[in-house]
Structures are given as structure tokens and as C-alpha cells.
Amino acid sequence: MQTILVANPKGGSGKTTLATNIAGWLAGKRQRVGLFDADPQGSSSQWLARRPALFPPVAGFAGDARRREIRDVGPEWLVVDSPAGLHGDDLREAVKRADAMVVPVSPSAFDMDATERFLEVVGELKAVRAGGVAIALVAMRVDARTRSAAELETFLGQFDLPLVAHLRDTQVYVYCARDGYSVFDLPRSRAEQDQEQWRPLTRWIARHAAVRNP
């Protein structure tokens, strides 16, 4: 089982948007996918509850689910939507269990400050120093025409980590959250720009944990 951890200690950074859309993409590739909702707000679980039954299935796991329960379901992939404020032993254990970690960052001073401290801590973890966990950054809610987008680009450029995708600020994600969709469930005519923005991230995931064809 490949585990993708979506993590940033700042609430509202875009973790659930990334987690649900990664799960939706993998499910569309006919992978057996589990979505582990470790956030007490339960946003990923609510997204799953709204997901249409005829869509590619995603198995849901609450934050108190045990490893045996997950193994019994047998997902090939586990996408972890982590809680805000993840730190200490909980962070260490989450990173230790992950094969890859995706860190969303939004263009605000508060998000950048929290992310800088978070990445400093993550960089000192044994699992990361040993090279066992691949880490990617994703710029969220980006409007390339704004000064804040340029500031975010400069900020993320200081880290020795790949900035693999820029996702725009659009109501498409609001509608997907409301209806249990991912952008990959939408017709291309409605979500072509967003699907293209995701392509570098899905390629990065595929490189670091092989996506098997059905």
C-alpha cells in the first residue's frame, strides 16, 4: 500500500482539496483507494458521503481507524488528509508511515510563516533525512496576476523541494467539494484548465509511487 500524506499545520491551506482530488484521480485510474480523514472537522468524510455511487469508488476511513481495519479493506493507495496543527509525535509517526508527502501553501503571510516553520521541522525528521519520503509543494488558490502570487513563488523558491503545481482560485473546487466530485470526474469541457494544472502533480505522484494500469 502506497501512502500519500497531505500536510500543513495551517488550517484552510487546502489539504482537503488536495486529498480528495488525489483520491479521485487515483480512483479514476482504477486503483483501489482509501481516504483517511484524520481531521476532526471531517471534511473529507463529508465529501465521500456526497460522492455519487456510480463514480469510481473511494473507501473512507475515520481518524480512529486502525491499521488492521485498513488492511482488511486492502487499498493499493491510502491518501491521508491530516489535521491542522499536526506536530510532535503525531507528525513524526505520520511522516514515518508515508511514501510521499504533499504540502499545500496558500498565498498569505500567515500560511507562509506556518509553512516555513513546518518544513524546518519536517526536514529534521529521520524519515526525511534518510530519503525515504518524497516531498512536493503545491501552490494553492493562485492568481498569477496578483502580487501575492509572486510573493508566494519567491517564498517557495527558497526551499530545496520541488514546487510541482500551481492550482488556481476557482469556484470549480467549491462545486466539487459540495457534490463529492474531483476535477477528474468532471467533463473536460468544464474542467480542462484545472485538469491541466494538476498534470505535473499527478506525474510527480506516478514517478514516486508507480500507478499501475488496470
N, C-alpha and C positions, 0 to 999 in steps of 0.2 A: 504494500500500500504506500503510495506517494502522498506526503502531507505538505500542503501549502498553507503557511501561516500568513494571515493578513493582519498587520500590527502597526499601531501608532498609539502612543498614550493619550493623545489629544482626542477628546470627544468631537464628533462631527467632521472628522478628517476625511471620511469617505470609505471607511473599512467595509461597511456592509454593501455599498455599491460595488466595490471590487469583488468581495467574496461571492455575492450572488451571481454576478456576471461571469466570474471564472467558473463557478459551478455550472451555470447554464451553458457555457461554451463547451466544457468537457462532456456534459450530458448530450449535447448535440453531436459530439464525436462518437457517440455510443459507448462511452466509458461508464463504468459503474461508479457513481459519485455520491459521496456523503458530505453534507454541510453541517459542521459542528458549530452551534451557536453558543459561544462562551460569554456573550454579552448579556448582562442581566436585563437589558431593555428588550431582548428577544426579537429584534428587528428581522433577522434572517429567518427565524421560525415563522414570523408573521408573513414574510414573503412566500415561504414554502406553503403555508396554509392557503394562500391565494393563488397558487400556481395551478393552471388548468390541468386536469387529469390526463388529457391527451398529449401534453407536452413531454419531451424527453424527461424521464424521471430523475429526481434528486432525493436521496434519502436524508431525512433530518435527524439530528441528534442534539438533545438539550445539553446544557453545560455540565450537568451532573452525570452524563452518560459514562459508563465505564468502558475501558478498552475492550473487555470481553464482549460487551454488547455490540460495539462497532465491528469487531472481528467476525461476530456471528452473521452480521448483515453482509460482510465481505466486499466493501467498496474497494475499487482499484485506486481511487483518489479520495482524500479527505481534505476539504477546504475549511480552515478554521477562521471564523470571524471572532477575533479576540476582543476583550472588553477594553474600554478606556481605562487609563491608569495602570496598565499592565507593567509590573516591575518586580524586582526581587526574585524570590524563588519561583514564583509563578512564571515570570518571564524566562528565567533560565530553563525551566522544565519545558515550556512551550517551544523554545528555540531548539532545545536538545532533541525533541521529537520531530522537528520539521526537516524536510528535504530542501525546501525553498521558502523564502520569506519575501513578501511584497509589502512595501511601505508606502502608503498614500500620503501625499503632502499637499495641502491647500495653500493658496497664495495670501496668507495673512501673517502678520508678525507673531501672533500667538502660536500659530501652527508651526512656523519655522523655529521658534525658540524651543518648543517642546520636542520637535524632531531632532534638533541638534543635540540636545541632552540625551535623548533616547538612543541615537546612533552611537554616541560616545560609549554608553553603557553596553550596547549590543556588541560593539567592536571588541570589548574586553572579555566577552563570554568565551569559554573554552571551545564550544561547538563551532563558533565563528572563526576563532583564531586557528583552529585545526583545518579550516577549509571545508567542513562538512555541510555547511548551509550556504546556498547561493542566495544573495540578497539583491533585490531590484527596487528602484524608486519609481514612483508614478506621480506625475503632477496632475492634480485634480482641479476641476472647475476652472480651467484655464481659458481666458480670453486673450489671445495673442496681441490684441490692440492696446492692452492696458499696461500701465507702468508696473502694477503688482505682478503681472506675468513675467516681466523682465527681471524684476527683483527675485522672484522665485527661481528663475533659470540661473541667475548668478549664485544664489544661495546653494542650490543643489549641485552646482558645478564644483563646489569645494570638497565634495566627498569622493573618495576613491571607490565609488559604487556606480553601476550603470543607471542612468535615467532612461528608462526603456519606453515610456509612453507619456503623451500629453492628452488628457481627456477634457473635452470642452464642457463648459457650463451650459446645460441644455435641459429643457423640460422632458426630453425623451427618458432620462433616468428617473424622473419623478413618476411618469406614467408606468414605467417598468416596475418600479417598487410597489406602486398601487395595485398592479394587476398580476404580479407574480411572474413577470416576463424577465428575460435578459435581452440585451440588444441583439443577440444572435437568434432569438425567437421571432424577431420582427422581420417583415418583408424587406428586402434590400432597398426597395424604393423609399421606405420610411426611415431606414437607419444606416444607409450606405456610409455616410461620413463617420458615424460612430464606430461601425464595424471596421473601417479602415484605420481609425485611430487605435483600435485595440490590436491590430495585427502585429506590431512589434512586441507587445506583451505576450500574446499567445505564442509567438515564435520563441520568445525567451523561455517560457514555461516548457515548451516542447523540447528545447535544447537541453534543459537542466533536468528533465524527468520525462522520458520518452512517452509520447502519446501514441498508443498502439492503434492501428487501423482495424476496424471490425472485420 
